[in-house]
């Protein structure tokens, strides 16, 4: 809003606003003339009905009652027109005098400096806004981060702009499909989550949740939603014999944004299905988690503390077996 105010107070923009105000005043003058014509017609109709009623013979009662009713209807119509005109007149703003226009032009050169001055308080800036702006219309586009803003300035000028609001979920980003496609393409090139995050940041992509940059867990989260493993080929366990939907334990922990030790404890509690494999003298845990299972584990991870002790989220049957 500060940027819009200072732009609106630039000399060129100010002259446009003053011309718009002058055009609106001319339009209001034409409307006043039209209202005066309506008032004159209503008054003429009332006077004519009154003359007709006064001219009728008293003994002609049927005609007199008809003319009296027409006179009353004309009086009521005239009162309605007069009330409508009064509302129109009171809603109209007072036109600017030439002295006021000159004062506005002089102040326009001083306001940017006053606005930026350290002695200017937030309350004083708000007071300036209230003097300049009649209303602001904010429209969120399909619950995304894109917001249309239309500012109605005093005097009739309008300014339209676009702003970006913070959103909580990736799905709310207007470019979410393109972001997913880019992440999958980079993962297909063999890049790790960290490398993908660095590439996304360099290319100007932005995540939700008021963050400016991507990190490795965010990338892992996006890949997990696509049912894809994360990390480099070695980190993904490409040298292992993975069943469909299986993850190395550390890889899945990264995708779920949780400590690997916590996921390991879930295996012991039966909250996650896993199997052990022995390779090159090492024992490794492979955890089964397709896209639906990842969402279930993520829901358990995000549940309030103590909730899991009172609620049961059964792990679905998986093809995992112990070796």
N, C-alpha and C positions, 0 to 999 in steps of 0.2 A: 504494500500500500504506500509506503514511503516513496518507492521508485515511481509509482504511478502519479502520486501527488506532485513530485518535483518535475516529472515530464509534463504534466498538465499545466504547470506554472511557467514553463518556458515561454519566452515572448511569442514565438510563432504559434504554439498551441493555444496560448491565451487569446491571441487575436482571433483564432478560429472560434473559440468558445464565446467571445464577445459578439462575433458575427452571428453565431447560432442563436445567442440570446436575443439579438436584434430581430432575427427572422421570427423567432417565437413570439416576440412582442407584436410584430406586425400581424402574425396569424391571430393572436388574441384580439387585436383591434378589429380584424375582419369578423371574428366570432361575436364580438360585442355588437357590431352593426347588425348582424343577423338576429341576435337576441332582441335588439330594439325593434326591428321590424316585426318579430313575433309578438312582442308586447303591444305594438301599435295595432296589429290585426286583432288581437284578443280584445283590446279596449274598444275598437270600432264595432266588433261583433256584439259586445255587451251593450254599448250605447244604442245600437240599432234595435236590439231586442227590447230595450227599455222604452224606446220611442214607440215601437209597435204596441207594446202593452199599454202605454199611456193613451194611445190614440183610439183604442177599442171602446165601443159604447158599453157602459156599465151593465145594461140589461142583457147584453150578449155574453152570458156567463160561460158557456162552453168555449168560445173563442178566447175569452179572457183567461180562463184556467190554462189553456194550451200555451198562450203567449207568456203567461207568468212562469210556467215551467221552463220554457225556452230561455227566458231571462235569467232564471236561477242557474240553469246549466251553463250559460255563457259566463256568469259571474264565477262559478266554480272553476271553469276552464281557465279564466283569466287569473285566478288566484294560484292555480297550479303552475302556469307559465311564469308568474312573478316569483314563486318560491324556487323554481328551477333556476331562474336567472340569478337569484340571490346566492344560491349555492355555487354557481359557476363564477360569480364575481368574487366571492370570498376565497375561492380556491386558487385564484390567479395571484401570482407573485407580483410585487410592485416592480415596475420597470426601473432600470438603472438610469440615473441621470448622467449627463456628460461629466460632471465633477466626480461622481462615483467611479465611472469608467477610468478617468485619468488617475484616480487614487489607486485603483487596482493595478494599473500598469506600473506605477511607481513601486508599489509593494512587491510586485512579482520579482523584481530584481533583488530584493532583500530577503525573501522567504527562504531560498535554498541555503544561504549562509546562516540564517536564524535556525533553520531546521537542524543543521549539522553542528551547531554551536554546543559545546559541552554544558553550557548554562541552561540550555532548553530542556525542560523536564518532559517526561512521558505524558503527563497530564496536559501540558501545553501543546504537545504534538496532537494529542487526541482532540483538543479544542479546535485546532486548525482543520483536522479531518471533518469534524462536525459542521464547520462553516462551509466546507467545500463540497461535501458529498451528501447527496440525498438518500441514497440506498445502494447496497451492493447485493447482487444476485449471484449465488454460488451454485454451480451444477456439477455434481460428480458423474462422470461417464461410466455407466455400467459397473459401479462399485470398484473401479480400477484406481490407479494412482493419478489419473488425468482429471483435472478439474478446470472447468470453464468459469471465468469470473467476468461479470459485467458491472462496471461502476457507472452509476448515474450521478453526474455532477450537478451542482446548483447552476441553474441557467439553461439546462437542457442537454448539454453535451454528454456523450456516452463513450466509454472506453471498454474494449473487450480484450482480454488477455488469457493466457493459459498458465496454470501453476501445477506443480507436482506435490501431492500430499503423501505422507508416509502410510503404507499399508502393512498389515500384519502377516499376510500369507503370500507365497509365491504365485498362487493361482489368481490373485487379484491384479497382478502386473499385466498390463495390456500386451506386453511383448513376451508373455510366458511361453507360448508355443515356440517362438523363435529362439528363446533362451534355451529351452530343452533341446531343440535340434542342434544348437551350437555346442552345448555341453556333450551330447552324444557323439558329435563329429570329432571333437577334441579327444574324447576318451578313445574313440576308434583309432586315433593316431598314436596310441600308446602312452599318452601323457598321464601323469599322476594327478591326484586331486589338487595338490598344491600348485602344480604347473598349470592346470586348467584354471584355477582361481586367478593366478597371475595373468594368464592370457585374457580372461574375461575382464579383469580390471583395466588392462592396457587397452582393450577394445572399447571401453566406455560403458560396459553393462553395470547395472546397479541392482542390488538385492533389496528386499523389503526390510521392515523393522528398523527404520531410521539408520541403517548402516550404509556407509558409502562404498564399501568394497566387499568382495567375496573372500571367503577363506575355504580351507580344505573341507571342513565338516559340511559347509553349505553345498559344495559340489557333490560330496558323497551322498547327501540327502537327496539331491536331484537325481543322481544316477540310481539310487535305491528305488525311487518312485518309478523308474523305468525298468526295474528288474535287472539292472546291470551292476556288475561288481566294480570296485574302485581300485585306484592305485596303478602302479606300473605292472607289467606282466608278471614280474617276480613277486611283487607284493600281492597280486591277485591270486597267487597260487596256481598260475598256469602250468606249473610243473607237477601239480597234484591232479589226481583223478577226481574231479568234482562232479557230483550228481547234479541234475537240474535243480536250481534254486539254492544250491549250497554256497556258503561263504566261509572263508577263513575267519576265525573268531575276531581277530583284531580289525579285519576289514569291515565286518558287520558292525562292530562297536563304533567305528568311525562314522559309518553311514547313519547310525542311530544317535550320534552325538552323545555318547555315554562312555564311561571308563570300561576298558576291557575286563577288569576284575569284576565289575558289577554284572556284566553279561555272563561271565564265567560262573558267578554265584547263582544266576538264574538257571543255568544248566543243571547245577546241583539240586535246585529246588523243583526242577521239572517244569519251569516256566518257558523253557526253550528246548528244542530238539537238536541234538548234536551227536556226532560220532567222533571217535579218535582214530587217527591214522599215524603210522610210524614210518618215518622216512629219514634216511641218512642219520640214523641214531637219534632222531628227535621225535617227540610226540606232539602232534598238532591236533587241535580241535576244529572240526568243520561243522558249522551251524546251518541248519536248513531254514530258509526264510524267503519265500516268494514275495511278490508285491503285497498281497493281503496280509501275510504273516509279518512283514515289516511294519505295516500300519498298526497291527495288534501290539507288537512289541513297543512301538513308539508311543502308543496310547498308555501302555503300562508305565513307560518311562516318564511320561508327563503327568501321571496321576498324582494327587496330593500324597504327602508322606503318611503312611499308615493305612492308606486306602487299600493297598494290595493285601493287607492282612485280613481284611473283612470282605473283599470281593474276589470272585474267582473268574479268571479269564483263561479258559482252557486252551491249551495249545492244540492245533489241529493235527491230525495224523499226517506224518510225512514219511518219505521214503528213507529217512536216515536210520541207520543201524549202527551198533557199536562194532568196531573191528578189534 
